[in-house]
Amino acid sequence: MINSTINTLLIANRGEIACRIIKTCKRLNIRTIAVYATPDIHALHVKEADVAYCIGSEKLQDSYLNIEKIITIAKKEQVDAIHPGYGFLSENALFSERCKAENIIFIGPSAQSIRAMAVKDEAKKIMEAAKVPTVPGKLDVQSVAEITEACQNIGFPVILKAACGGGGKGMRIVFDSKEIEEAARQAKQESQNAFGNDSLFVEKYLINARHIEVQIFRDSHGNCVHLFERDCSNQRRHQKVIEETPAIHLSQALKEQMYQSAIQAAHAIDYTGAGTIEFLVSQDHHFYFMEMNTRLQVEHPVTEMTTGLDLVEWQIKVAQGEALPLQQKNIKQIGHAIEARIYSEDPEQHFLPQTGKIKHLFYKDSQNVRLDSGIQRGDSIGIYFDPLLCKLIAWGENRDKAIHLLADALDHFKIIGIKNNISFLQSLLLSHAFAEGLDVQHLERNLSQYLCAAPTLSKEVLAAACLVFILNRNTADNTLWDKKNAFRINLKAQEMLLLEYQSQSIAIQITHTQTSLELSCPLFESIFEISGTVDDNILSYQFENSWRSISYFIENAQLSLIHQGHLYQLNDLAHIDHSTKTEQHDGNIIISPMPGMITKIWKKIGDSVNKGEKLLALEAMKMEHTVAAPKSGKIKNIHFNMGDQVIEGSELIEYDNI
C-alpha cells in the first residue's frame, strides 16, 4: 500500500486533458512536468506546465506511447507520480508495471486490474462471475468463418468489437452475412492501428438501447463509492457527442441496481482509483455490462459539476494511499449538467477530420459554463492525434436550464480557421428528439436532420460585413491621399464592393455620408443604412435605429462574423489572396477529402467501377474512412500506394472512358 505525498507529477498526455490535470495540480501546489511530440511544441499544455520535454516525432510510438522515453524523463525530474489522462497509455498494464518498478506512483489502477478489463471478452467472463449482467455474445473469434458462425448463432444485427479496444475504435455493426468480411477487415485494421492488437469478439446489437455509465471510485483500503450515472447515448460511429447527468427516463430503482453492479465490478478486480462501468440499457429496462474504462473519462466534468467534486484531486489522493474523501451517504448530486464535445470535423462532408490553423477563438465567460480546452489561437491541427479539440459543459438547476445555458455557450463559441461540429451540436441540442431522450442508434438513423445548411444572409449581416471591411481597410490609411474609401471633393463618395458568400458573388453599391454608409444591393429591395466603429474584434454599430454589437475576425480580406449564434464567412473578392482558394480539379479525378495514410486499395488500373463502389481507405486521427466512386467509369491511374501519406486535395485516382 502506497503512502506517499505527490509533489511533482508528470502528465503522459496532451491537449485538453493535460491542461485539465495541470489546473488541479496548480491548486494543490503540485509541480507539473509535460511531455510533447514535435507538432505540439507550442501547445497549451506545454506552456501551462512548469517544465516540458520533447519526447519524439508525431508518430505515437515515438512519443506519447513511448514508455522508455517517458520513464527516462520522469526519473530525470525525480517525479513522484505519472498521470496518464485518458487514451494513449492510460490503460496500458505494462506502463503501470514499469512505473511501479521505478518506484513512481501510477495514477490509476494496478496492472492486474487493467489487464482484467483490457481484454473485453475476458472482462465479460469476470463480470459474469461477479453476477453483473452481460450482453449475449461470442468471445475470441478471429477468422471470418468463426465470426460468421457466431453471427448466425447470435442472430443479426450484431456488433464486432476490438477485444483490446475502446473509444469507438475497432467496432462495426453487421446487419447481414454479406457485410461480415469487410466489417471484420475494417474492425481489425482500426483495432491494430489504435491498440496494437486486432483481436475481436461478437455481441448481440441491442436495438434502441441507451448507453448509461456509472462513475465509481475505490481506494486501496477496500472502500468503494459511486458518483452516480451519465447518459452517453448521443453517439455517432460509437463516438460520444453529448453526455449528461443525471440520465432521464430511468427509475431510481433501476439506477440503484446499476450502482450496485458497478461497485460489485470494482470489488471483483480489486480496483483502485477512478473507473467507469459502462452499461447498455434495453428498451424493456434491462441493463447489461458493456465494458469498464480503467481511467478518467472524457465526460467526467458533468459529474464534477453536479457533485461539486474534483475527480482529479480524488485520483491523486487515492494514489497517495489515502482513504476516499467522502462516504457514499455524504455524496450528493445537485442539478443537471451537459457536455458537448467539439471536434475538428466537417459534418457536411460526412464528418471527415479537418486540419488547419486556428486563426481565432471566440468564447464568452458565463456563470455555470465550463470550457475544458487544450487549444489556442495559432495552433495547427494535424492528422496525427484525436480530433477532439475541447469540451463545453453547462450546469443548470434542471435539465431545461442546462440545455439553455449550453446552447447559449455554443452560440458564442466559435473556432475560426478550421471546420468543426459546433453547428451540428447546436442543432442536436435544441432538437425535440434530444429533449425527449435519445437511444444509441438515433443519430445514425437520423443524422441528416441535424446537418445545418449555411445561414441565410440577412440585410443586417450584409451591412455589418460591408462596414467591417471598410473600417478595417481604412484603419491602415495614414493620410488623406492613402484613403481607399471613395473620397471625392464636392461629390458624394461612392464605391462598389463585390463580396462572396457561399460561392455566390454579391455586388453592393455603397454611398459614404458624413456619419454612415448607405447600401444598395439586388438581394434586397430597399436602401439600408449602417454606421459604427470597430475595436478588438467587436463591431459596435447602429442599424434600424438601434445600437448593436457583433464579433468578427478578418484576415486577408476573408471575414468571419458571429450573429445570433451563426457563423457567417464572406470574402472581399477585390482584395482576397486568390492563392488561398481551393484548387478546382477535373471531374474525372478523385481528390483526397482529407490528409491521411492510405490503408487499403480495392481497385487496380483498368478496373471498371460503379458509382458508390469502394476505391480506397484513408486513416486519419486514428479512424479509417472509405473513399467511394462518385460515378461509374474505368480506372485510368492510381497515384499512390498502400502506406503512403497524402495531403488534402491530393489527386488519388484518375478516371477514363466516362
C-alpha positions as CSV (number, residue, x, y, z in Angstrom):
1,M,0.0,0.0,0.0
2,I,1.4,3.4,-1.1
3,N,1.6,6.2,1.5
4,S,3.5,9.0,-0.2
5,T,2.9,12.7,-0.9
6,I,2.9,13.7,-4.5
7,N,4.9,16.9,-5.0
8,T,6.0,16.5,-8.6
9,L,3.7,14.9,-11.3
10,L,4.4,14.1,-14.9
11,I,1.5,14.1,-17.3
12,A,1.8,11.5,-20.0
13,N,-0.7,13.1,-22.3
14,R,-1.6,16.2,-24.4
15,G,-4.4,18.5,-25.2
16,E,-7.4,19.4,-23.0
17,I,-6.9,16.5,-20.5
18,A,-3.3,17.5,-19.9
19,C,-4.5,21.1,-19.3
20,R,-7.3,19.8,-17.0
21,I,-4.8,17.9,-14.9
22,I,-2.5,20.8,-14.6
23,K,-5.3,23.0,-13.4
24,T,-5.9,20.8,-10.3
25,C,-2.2,20.3,-9.7
26,K,-1.7,24.1,-9.6
27,R,-4.4,24.4,-7.0
28,L,-2.8,21.6,-4.9
29,N,0.7,23.2,-5.4
30,I,2.0,20.2,-7.3
31,R,4.8,20.8,-9.8
32,T,3.9,19.5,-13.2
33,I,6.1,18.0,-16.0
34,A,4.7,18.0,-19.5
35,V,5.8,15.9,-22.5
36,Y,5.1,16.6,-26.1
37,A,5.6,15.4,-29.7
38,T,7.2,17.8,-32.1
39,P,3.9,19.1,-33.6
40,D,2.9,20.1,-30.1
41,I,5.9,22.3,-29.3
42,H,3.7,25.4,-29.0
43,A,0.7,23.6,-27.4
44,L,-1.2,25.0,-24.5
45,H,-0.3,22.1,-22.1
46,V,3.4,22.7,-22.8
47,K,3.0,26.4,-21.9
48,E,1.0,25.7,-18.7
49,A,3.2,23.1,-17.2
50,D,6.2,24.0,-15.0
51,V,8.6,22.0,-17.2
52,A,8.1,20.4,-20.7
53,Y,10.2,17.9,-22.6
54,C,10.0,16.9,-26.3
55,I,9.8,13.1,-26.5
56,G,9.8,12.5,-30.2
57,S,8.1,12.9,-33.6
58,E,4.4,12.9,-34.5
59,K,4.5,9.1,-34.6
60,L,2.7,7.9,-31.4
61,Q,5.2,5.0,-30.9
62,D,8.0,7.6,-30.8
63,S,6.3,10.0,-28.5
64,Y,3.1,9.6,-26.4
65,L,3.2,5.8,-26.5
66,N,7.0,5.6,-25.8
67,I,7.2,4.2,-22.3
68,E,11.0,4.3,-22.2
69,K,11.3,8.0,-23.0
70,I,8.6,9.0,-20.6
71,I,10.1,7.0,-17.8
72,T,13.6,8.5,-18.5
73,I,12.2,12.0,-18.2
74,A,10.3,11.1,-15.0
75,K,13.4,9.8,-13.4
76,K,15.4,12.8,-14.5
77,E,12.9,15.1,-12.9
78,Q,12.5,12.8,-9.9
79,V,8.7,12.8,-10.2
80,D,6.6,11.2,-7.5
81,A,3.8,10.2,-9.9
82,I,2.6,10.0,-13.5
83,H,-0.9,10.8,-14.6
84,P,-1.8,9.2,-17.9
85,G,-5.0,11.1,-18.6
86,Y,-7.2,9.1,-21.0
87,G,-6.2,7.4,-24.2
88,F,-2.6,6.7,-25.0
89,L,-1.0,4.8,-22.1
90,S,-3.9,5.3,-19.6
91,E,-5.0,1.7,-19.8
92,N,-1.6,0.1,-20.5
93,A,-0.7,-2.5,-18.0
94,L,3.0,-2.6,-19.0
95,F,3.2,1.2,-18.2
96,S,1.6,0.7,-14.8
97,E,4.0,-2.1,-14.1
98,R,7.0,-0.1,-15.2
99,C,6.0,2.9,-13.0
100,K,5.8,0.6,-10.0
101,A,9.2,-1.0,-10.8
102,E,10.7,2.5,-10.9
103,N,9.0,3.5,-7.6
104,I,6.8,6.0,-9.4
105,I,3.1,6.3,-8.5
106,F,0.9,5.4,-11.4
107,I,-2.3,7.5,-11.0
108,G,-4.6,4.7,-12.0
109,P,-5.3,1.1,-11.1
110,S,-2.8,-1.8,-10.8
111,A,-1.6,-3.6,-13.9
112,Q,-3.6,-6.6,-12.7
113,S,-6.8,-4.6,-12.8
114,I,-6.0,-3.0,-16.1
115,R,-5.4,-6.5,-17.6
116,A,-8.6,-7.8,-16.2
117,M,-10.6,-5.2,-18.1
118,A,-8.4,-4.5,-21.0
119,V,-9.3,-7.6,-23.0
120,K,-13.1,-7.1,-23.3
121,D,-14.0,-10.7,-23.8
122,E,-12.1,-11.7,-20.7
123,A,-13.7,-8.8,-18.8
124,K,-17.1,-10.3,-19.7
125,K,-16.2,-13.6,-18.0
126,I,-15.1,-11.7,-14.8
127,M,-18.4,-9.8,-14.8
128,E,-20.4,-12.9,-15.3
129,A,-18.7,-14.5,-12.3
130,A,-19.4,-11.3,-10.3
131,K,-23.1,-11.6,-11.1
132,V,-23.1,-8.5,-13.3
133,P,-25.5,-8.9,-16.3
134,T,-23.7,-9.1,-19.7
135,V,-24.7,-8.8,-23.3
136,P,-25.1,-12.2,-25.1
137,G,-22.2,-12.8,-27.4
138,K,-19.3,-14.9,-28.6
139,L,-15.7,-14.4,-27.3
140,D,-12.4,-15.0,-29.0
141,V,-13.4,-15.1,-32.7
142,Q,-10.6,-14.4,-35.2
143,S,-11.3,-15.8,-38.7
144,V,-14.1,-14.7,-40.9
145,A,-15.5,-18.2,-40.7
146,E,-15.6,-18.0,-36.8
147,I,-17.2,-14.6,-36.9
148,T,-19.8,-15.8,-39.5
149,E,-20.7,-18.8,-37.3
150,A,-21.0,-16.6,-34.2
151,C,-23.2,-14.1,-36.1
152,Q,-25.5,-16.8,-37.2
153,N,-25.8,-18.3,-33.8
154,I,-26.4,-15.0,-32.0
155,G,-28.7,-13.6,-34.7
156,F,-28.4,-10.3,-36.6
157,P,-27.8,-7.5,-36.0
158,V,-24.5,-8.0,-34.2
159,I,-21.6,-5.8,-33.3
160,L,-17.9,-6.6,-33.8
161,K,-15.7,-5.2,-31.1
162,A,-12.0,-4.9,-30.6
163,A,-11.1,-7.1,-27.7
164,C,-8.5,-4.6,-26.5
165,G,-10.5,-1.5,-27.7
166,G,-12.4,1.5,-26.5
167,G,-13.4,4.9,-27.7
168,G,-15.5,3.6,-30.6
169,K,-12.5,2.3,-32.5
170,G,-12.4,-1.2,-33.9
171,M,-16.2,-1.5,-33.8
172,R,-18.5,-2.3,-36.7
173,I,-22.3,-3.2,-36.8
174,V,-23.2,-6.0,-39.0
175,F,-26.8,-6.4,-40.3
176,D,-26.4,-9.4,-42.6
177,S,-23.9,-12.0,-43.7
178,K,-22.8,-10.1,-46.8
179,E,-21.3,-7.4,-44.6
180,I,-19.2,-9.6,-42.3
181,E,-15.9,-9.9,-44.3
182,E,-15.5,-6.2,-44.9
183,A,-16.7,-5.2,-41.4
184,A,-14.2,-7.7,-39.9
185,R,-11.4,-6.3,-42.0
186,Q,-12.1,-2.7,-41.0
187,A,-12.6,-3.5,-37.3
188,K,-9.3,-5.5,-37.3
189,Q,-7.5,-2.7,-39.1
190,E,-8.7,0.0,-36.7
191,S,-8.0,-2.1,-33.7
192,Q,-4.5,-2.9,-34.8
193,N,-3.7,0.8,-35.5
194,A,-5.2,2.1,-32.3
195,F,-4.3,-0.7,-29.8
196,G,-1.7,-2.8,-31.4
197,N,-4.0,-5.9,-31.3
198,D,-6.6,-6.9,-33.9
199,S,-8.5,-9.5,-31.7
200,L,-12.3,-9.2,-32.0
201,F,-15.4,-10.6,-30.3
202,V,-19.0,-10.5,-31.3
203,E,-22.0,-9.3,-29.3
204,K,-25.7,-9.0,-29.9
205,Y,-26.5,-5.5,-31.1
206,L,-29.4,-4.2,-29.0
207,I,-31.8,-2.1,-31.0
208,N,-32.8,1.3,-29.5
209,A,-30.6,0.7,-26.4
210,R,-29.2,3.5,-24.3
211,H,-25.6,3.9,-23.1
212,I,-25.5,4.5,-19.4
213,E,-22.3,4.5,-17.4
214,V,-21.6,4.7,-13.7
215,Q,-18.6,6.6,-12.2
216,I,-17.0,4.7,-9.4
217,F,-14.1,5.4,-7.0
218,R,-12.3,2.7,-5.0
219,D,-9.4,3.2,-2.6
220,S,-6.6,0.9,-1.5
221,H,-8.4,0.2,1.8
222,G,-11.4,-1.5,0.0
223,N,-13.8,1.4,0.2
224,C,-15.9,2.0,-2.9
225,V,-18.5,4.6,-3.8
226,H,-20.4,5.5,-7.0
227,L,-20.7,9.1,-8.2
228,F,-24.0,8.5,-10.0
229,E,-24.6,7.8,-13.7
230,R,-24.0,9.6,-17.0
231,D,-26.1,9.2,-20.2
232,C,-23.8,8.8,-23.2
233,S,-26.4,7.7,-25.7
234,N,-25.7,10.6,-28.1
235,Q,-23.2,8.9,-30.4
236,R,-22.0,8.8,-34.0
237,R,-20.0,5.8,-35.1
238,H,-19.7,4.8,-31.4
239,Q,-18.1,8.2,-30.7
240,K,-19.8,10.1,-27.9
241,V,-21.1,13.5,-28.9
242,I,-23.1,14.9,-26.0
243,E,-23.2,13.5,-22.4
244,E,-25.2,14.4,-19.4
245,T,-26.1,13.6,-15.9
246,P,-28.5,12.6,-14.4
247,A,-30.0,10.2,-17.0
248,I,-33.6,10.9,-17.8
249,H,-36.4,8.2,-18.1
250,L,-34.7,5.8,-15.7
251,S,-36.4,4.8,-12.5
252,Q,-34.4,5.3,-9.3
253,A,-34.8,1.6,-8.5
254,L,-33.0,0.7,-11.8
255,K,-30.3,3.2,-11.1
256,E,-29.7,1.8,-7.7
257,Q,-29.3,-1.7,-9.3
258,M,-26.8,-0.3,-11.7
259,Y,-24.8,1.5,-9.0
260,Q,-24.6,-1.8,-7.0
261,S,-23.5,-3.8,-10.1
262,A,-20.8,-1.2,-10.8
263,I,-19.5,-1.4,-7.2
264,Q,-19.5,-5.2,-7.5
265,A,-17.5,-4.9,-10.7
266,A,-14.9,-2.8,-8.9
267,H,-14.6,-5.2,-6.0
268,A,-14.3,-8.1,-8.4
269,I,-10.9,-6.9,-9.7
270,D,-9.7,-5.2,-6.5
271,Y,-9.8,-1.9,-8.3
272,T,-8.1,1.3,-7.1
273,G,-8.8,4.8,-8.4
274,A,-11.4,6.3,-10.8
275,G,-13.2,3.9,-13.1
276,T,-16.3,3.8,-15.2
277,I,-18.6,0.8,-15.7
278,E,-20.5,1.2,-19.0
279,F,-23.9,-0.4,-19.4
280,L,-26.4,-0.8,-22.2
281,V,-30.0,-0.4,-21.1
282,S,-32.5,-2.1,-23.3
283,Q,-36.0,-0.8,-24.3
284,D,-37.5,-3.1,-21.6
285,H,-35.2,-1.5,-19.0
286,H,-32.8,-4.4,-18.5
287,F,-29.1,-3.4,-18.2
288,Y,-26.1,-5.2,-19.4
289,F,-22.3,-4.7,-18.7
290,M,-20.5,-3.5,-21.8
291,E,-17.0,-2.6,-20.6
292,M,-15.0,-0.9,-17.9
293,N,-12.8,2.0,-18.5
294,T,-10.0,1.9,-16.0
295,R,-9.2,5.6,-16.2
296,L,-10.7,9.0,-16.1
297,Q,-13.4,9.6,-18.7
298,V,-13.6,12.4,-21.2
299,E,-17.1,13.2,-19.8
300,H,-16.0,13.4,-16.2
301,P,-16.8,17.2,-15.9
302,V,-20.6,16.6,-15.9
303,T,-20.1,14.5,-12.7
304,E,-17.9,17.2,-11.2
305,M,-20.4,19.9,-11.9
306,T,-23.3,18.1,-10.3
307,T,-21.4,16.8,-7.3
308,G,-19.0,19.7,-6.7
309,L,-16.1,17.3,-6.5
310,D,-12.7,17.4,-8.3
311,L,-12.2,13.9,-9.7
312,V,-8.5,14.5,-10.5
313,E,-7.9,15.6,-6.9
314,W,-9.6,12.4,-5.8
315,Q,-7.4,10.4,-8.1
316,I,-4.3,12.0,-6.6
317,K,-5.5,11.4,-3.0
318,V,-6.3,7.7,-3.7
319,A,-2.9,7.3,-5.5
320,Q,-1.2,8.6,-2.4
321,G,-2.8,5.8,-0.3
322,E,-5.4,8.0,1.3
323,A,-8.9,6.8,2.0
324,L,-11.8,8.1,-0.1
325,P,-12.5,11.7,0.9
326,L,-16.3,11.0,1.3
327,Q,-18.5,8.1,2.2
328,Q,-21.5,7.3,0.0
329,K,-24.0,8.9,2.3
330,N,-22.2,12.2,2.0
331,I,-22.1,12.4,-1.8
332,K,-24.9,14.4,-3.3
333,Q,-26.0,15.2,-6.8
334,I,-27.5,18.6,-7.4
335,G,-28.9,19.9,-10.7
336,H,-28.2,18.8,-14.2
337,A,-25.0,19.0,-16.4
338,I,-24.5,18.5,-20.1
339,E,-21.2,18.3,-22.0
340,A,-20.7,18.9,-25.8
341,R,-17.6,17.6,-27.5
342,I,-16.2,19.9,-30.1
343,Y,-14.3,18.0,-32.9
344,S,-12.3,19.2,-35.9
345,E,-14.5,17.5,-38.4
346,D,-16.9,18.6,-41.2
347,P,-20.5,17.4,-40.7
348,E,-21.3,18.5,-44.3
349,Q,-18.6,16.1,-45.6
350,H,-19.6,13.0,-43.7
351,F,-17.7,14.2,-40.6
352,L,-14.3,13.9,-42.3
353,P,-11.5,15.0,-39.9
354,Q,-10.3,18.5,-40.6
355,T,-6.8,20.0,-40.4
356,G,-5.6,23.6,-40.5
357,K,-4.6,26.5,-38.3
358,I,-6.8,28.1,-35.7
359,K,-6.9,31.7,-36.6
360,H,-9.1,33.0,-33.9
361,L,-11.3,31.7,-31.0
362,F,-14.5,33.4,-29.7
363,Y,-15.7,32.5,-26.2
364,K,-17.9,34.2,-23.7
365,D,-17.3,33.5,-20.0
366,S,-20.7,32.6,-18.4
367,Q,-21.7,31.6,-14.9
368,N,-22.2,27.8,-14.7
369,V,-20.5,27.2,-18.0
370,R,-17.1,25.5,-18.2
371,L,-14.7,25.2,-21.1
372,D,-12.1,22.4,-21.0
373,S,-9.7,23.2,-23.8
374,G,-6.2,22.4,-25.0
375,I,-6.3,24.7,-28.0
376,Q,-5.4,28.3,-28.5
377,R,-5.1,30.8,-31.3
378,G,-2.3,30.0,-33.7
379,D,-2.4,26.2,-33.1
380,S,-2.1,23.9,-36.1
381,I,-4.4,20.9,-36.1
382,G,-2.8,17.9,-37.9
383,I,-3.7,14.3,-38.7
384,Y,-1.8,12.6,-36.1
385,F,-3.9,12.9,-33.0
386,D,-7.6,12.6,-31.9
387,P,-9.9,15.2,-33.5
388,L,-11.3,16.3,-30.1
389,L,-10.5,20.0,-29.7
390,C,-12.3,20.9,-26.5
391,K,-15.5,20.5,-24.4
392,L,-18.2,22.9,-23.3
393,I,-20.1,21.9,-20.2
394,A,-23.1,23.7,-18.6
395,W,-24.8,23.2,-15.3
396,G,-28.4,24.2,-14.5
397,E,-30.8,23.7,-11.7
398,N,-32.7,21.4,-14.0
399,R,-32.3,19.9,-17.5
400,D,-34.1,22.6,-19.4
401,K,-31.8,25.3,-17.8
402,A,-28.7,23.3,-18.6
403,I,-29.8,22.9,-22.2
404,H,-30.4,26.7,-22.5
405,L,-27.1,27.5,-20.9
406,L,-25.1,25.1,-23.2
407,A,-27.0,26.3,-26.3
408,D,-26.1,29.9,-25.4
409,A,-22.4,28.9,-24.8
410,L,-22.3,27.2,-28.2
411,D,-23.8,30.3,-29.8
412,H,-20.9,32.4,-28.5
413,F,-18.1,29.8,-29.0
414,K,-16.6,29.8,-32.5
415,I,-13.4,28.5,-34.0
416,I,-12.1,30.4,-37.0
417,G,-9.8,28.7,-39.4
418,I,-10.8,25.0,-39.1
419,K,-14.1,23.4,-39.8
420,N,-15.8,21.8,-36.7
421,N,-19.1,20.4,-35.5
422,I,-20.4,23.3,-33.4
423,S,-23.4,23.9,-35.7
424,F,-24.2,20.2,-35.6
425,L,-24.1,20.2,-31.8
426,Q,-26.4,23.3,-31.6
427,S,-28.9,21.6,-33.9
428,L,-28.9,18.3,-31.9
429,L,-29.0,20.0,-28.5
430,L,-32.1,22.1,-29.4
431,S,-34.0,19.3,-31.2
432,H,-37.2,17.8,-29.9
433,A,-35.6,14.3,-30.0
434,F,-32.9,15.4,-27.6
435,A,-35.5,16.9,-25.3
436,E,-37.2,13.6,-25.2
437,G,-34.0,11.5,-24.8
438,L,-32.1,9.5,-27.5
439,D,-31.0,5.9,-27.9
440,V,-27.6,4.9,-29.1
441,Q,-28.7,4.4,-32.7
442,H,-30.7,7.6,-33.1
443,L,-28.0,9.7,-34.7
444,E,-27.1,7.0,-37.2
445,R,-30.8,6.8,-38.2
446,N,-31.5,10.5,-38.3
447,L,-28.1,12.1,-38.9
448,S,-29.2,14.2,-41.9
449,Q,-31.8,16.2,-39.9
450,Y,-29.1,17.7,-37.7
451,L,-26.8,18.8,-40.6
452,C,-27.1,22.6,-40.8
453,A,-27.0,24.5,-44.1
454,A,-25.2,27.8,-44.1
455,P,-27.4,30.5,-42.6
456,T,-29.2,32.8,-45.0
457,L,-27.5,36.2,-45.4
458,S,-29.7,38.9,-43.9
459,K,-29.7,42.6,-44.7
460,E,-28.2,43.3,-41.3
461,V,-25.4,40.8,-41.6
462,L,-24.5,42.0,-45.1
463,A,-24.5,45.7,-43.9
464,A,-22.3,44.7,-40.9
465,A,-19.9,42.9,-43.2
466,C,-19.5,45.9,-45.5
467,L,-18.9,48.2,-42.6
468,V,-16.2,45.8,-41.1
469,F,-14.4,45.6,-44.5
470,I,-14.4,49.3,-45.0
471,L,-13.4,50.2,-41.4
472,N,-10.6,47.7,-41.3
473,R,-9.4,48.9,-44.7
474,N,-9.4,52.5,-43.6
475,T,-7.5,51.9,-40.3
476,A,-4.4,51.3,-42.3
477,D,-4.7,54.6,-44.1
478,N,-2.5,57.3,-42.6
479,T,-3.1,60.3,-44.8
480,L,-5.9,61.7,-46.9
481,W,-4.0,60.6,-50.1
482,D,-3.8,57.0,-48.7
483,K,-7.5,56.7,-48.2
484,K,-9.4,54.0,-50.1
485,N,-12.9,54.9,-49.0
486,A,-14.0,56.5,-52.3
487,F,-13.4,60.0,-51.0
488,R,-14.2,62.7,-53.6
489,I,-14.1,66.5,-53.5
490,N,-17.6,68.1,-53.8
491,L,-19.2,64.8,-54.6
492,K,-20.8,62.0,-52.6
493,A,-18.3,59.3,-52.1
494,Q,-19.4,56.1,-53.8
495,E,-17.9,52.7,-54.4
496,M,-18.8,49.2,-55.3
497,L,-18.0,46.2,-53.1
498,L,-18.0,42.7,-54.5
499,L,-18.4,40.2,-51.8
500,E,-18.6,36.4,-51.9
501,Y,-20.9,34.3,-49.6
502,Q,-21.3,30.5,-50.1
503,S,-19.7,30.8,-53.6
504,Q,-22.2,33.5,-54.6
505,S,-21.0,36.9,-55.7
506,I,-22.9,39.9,-54.3
507,A,-22.5,43.4,-55.6
508,I,-23.2,46.2,-53.1
509,Q,-23.4,49.9,-54.1
510,I,-22.1,51.9,-51.2
511,T,-22.6,55.7,-50.6
512,H,-20.5,57.3,-47.9
513,T,-22.1,60.1,-45.9
514,Q,-20.5,62.0,-43.1
515,T,-21.8,59.6,-40.5
516,S,-22.8,56.4,-42.1
517,L,-22.9,54.1,-45.1
518,E,-25.9,53.8,-47.4
519,L,-26.1,50.4,-49.1
520,S,-28.0,49.2,-52.1
521,C,-27.9,45.5,-53.2
522,P,-30.0,43.5,-55.7
523,L,-30.7,40.9,-52.9
524,F,-32.8,43.5,-51.1
525,E,-35.3,45.9,-52.4
526,S,-34.7,48.9,-50.2
527,I,-31.7,51.1,-49.5
528,F,-30.4,50.5,-46.0
529,E,-28.0,52.4,-43.7
530,I,-25.4,51.5,-41.1
531,S,-22.8,53.2,-39.0
532,G,-20.4,52.2,-36.3
533,T,-16.9,51.6,-35.0
534,V,-14.6,48.6,-34.6
535,D,-12.5,47.7,-31.5
536,D,-10.7,44.5,-30.6
537,N,-12.7,42.2,-32.9
538,I,-16.1,43.8,-31.9
539,L,-18.1,45.9,-34.3
540,S,-20.5,48.3,-32.5
541,Y,-23.0,49.6,-35.0
542,Q,-26.3,51.4,-35.4
543,F,-28.8,49.7,-37.7
544,E,-32.5,50.4,-38.0
545,N,-32.5,53.0,-35.1
546,S,-30.8,50.8,-32.5
547,W,-27.2,50.1,-31.4
548,R,-25.9,46.6,-31.6
549,S,-22.6,44.7,-31.5
550,I,-21.2,41.7,-33.4
551,S,-18.0,39.7,-33.0
552,Y,-15.8,39.4,-36.1
553,F,-12.4,38.3,-37.4
554,I,-10.8,39.5,-40.6
555,E,-7.6,38.3,-42.4
556,N,-6.5,38.6,-46.0
557,A,-10.0,40.0,-47.0
558,Q,-11.7,37.0,-45.5
559,L,-14.2,37.9,-42.9
560,S,-15.9,35.8,-40.2
561,L,-18.9,37.3,-38.3
562,I,-20.9,35.8,-35.4
563,H,-24.6,36.9,-35.4
564,Q,-27.3,35.3,-33.3
565,G,-25.2,32.2,-32.8
566,H,-24.5,31.7,-36.5
567,L,-21.1,32.0,-38.2
568,Y,-21.0,33.9,-41.5
569,Q,-17.9,33.8,-43.7
570,L,-17.5,36.3,-46.5
571,N,-14.7,37.3,-48.9
572,D,-13.9,40.7,-50.4
573,L,-13.3,39.5,-53.9
574,A,-11.3,42.6,-54.9
575,H,-8.7,42.2,-52.2
576,I,-8.7,38.4,-51.4
577,D,-5.5,36.5,-51.9
578,H,-6.7,34.0,-54.6
579,S,-3.8,31.7,-53.9
580,T,-5.6,30.6,-50.7
581,K,-8.7,29.5,-52.6
582,T,-9.2,25.8,-53.2
583,E,-7.9,24.5,-56.5
584,Q,-10.5,23.2,-58.8
585,H,-10.0,19.7,-60.1
586,D,-11.1,17.9,-63.3
587,G,-14.3,15.9,-62.8
588,N,-12.5,12.7,-63.8
589,I,-10.1,13.0,-60.9
590,I,-10.8,11.8,-57.4
591,I,-9.0,14.0,-54.8
592,S,-8.3,13.2,-51.2
593,P,-11.0,14.8,-49.0
594,M,-8.6,14.9,-46.1
595,P,-4.9,14.3,-45.2
596,G,-4.1,10.8,-44.1
597,M,-2.5,7.4,-44.8
598,I,-3.8,5.0,-47.4
599,T,-4.6,1.7,-45.7
600,K,-6.5,-0.1,-48.4
601,I,-6.8,0.0,-52.2
602,W,-9.7,-2.2,-53.6
603,K,-9.2,-1.4,-57.3
604,K,-6.4,-1.5,-59.8
605,I,-5.7,0.3,-63.1
606,G,-8.0,-0.8,-65.8
607,D,-10.9,-1.9,-63.5
608,S,-14.4,-0.8,-64.2
609,V,-16.2,0.6,-61.2
610,N,-19.8,1.5,-60.4
611,K,-21.0,4.6,-58.6
612,G,-20.7,4.0,-54.8
613,E,-18.1,1.2,-55.0
614,K,-15.2,1.4,-52.5
615,L,-12.0,2.6,-54.1
616,L,-9.6,3.1,-51.2
617,A,-9.4,3.7,-47.4
618,L,-7.7,6.6,-45.6
619,E,-6.7,6.6,-42.0
620,A,-6.6,9.9,-40.1
621,M,-6.9,10.8,-36.5
622,K,-6.9,7.0,-35.6
623,M,-10.1,6.3,-37.7
624,E,-10.4,4.7,-41.1
625,H,-12.6,6.5,-43.8
626,T,-13.7,5.0,-47.1
627,V,-13.4,6.9,-50.4
628,A,-16.1,5.7,-52.8
629,A,-16.6,6.2,-56.5
630,P,-18.6,9.3,-57.2
631,K,-19.7,8.0,-60.5
632,S,-19.2,5.0,-62.8
633,G,-16.2,4.7,-65.0
634,K,-12.9,3.0,-65.6
635,I,-9.7,3.4,-63.6
636,K,-7.0,5.1,-65.7
637,N,-4.4,5.7,-63.0
638,I,-3.8,5.3,-59.2
639,H,-1.3,7.8,-58.0
640,F,-0.5,6.4,-54.6
641,N,0.2,3.0,-52.9
642,M,-0.8,1.5,-49.6
643,G,1.0,3.1,-46.7
644,D,1.5,6.4,-48.5
645,Q,0.7,9.6,-46.7
646,V,-1.4,12.1,-48.7
647,I,-2.4,15.7,-48.1
648,E,-5.9,17.1,-48.5
649,G,-6.5,17.8,-52.2
650,S,-4.1,15.2,-53.5
651,E,-5.1,13.6,-56.8
652,L,-5.7,9.9,-55.8
653,I,-7.4,8.2,-58.8
654,E,-8.0,9.2,-62.4
655,Y,-10.9,8.0,-64.4
656,D,-11.1,7.2,-68.1
657,N,-13.8,6.5,-70.7
658,I,-16.7,8.2,-69.0
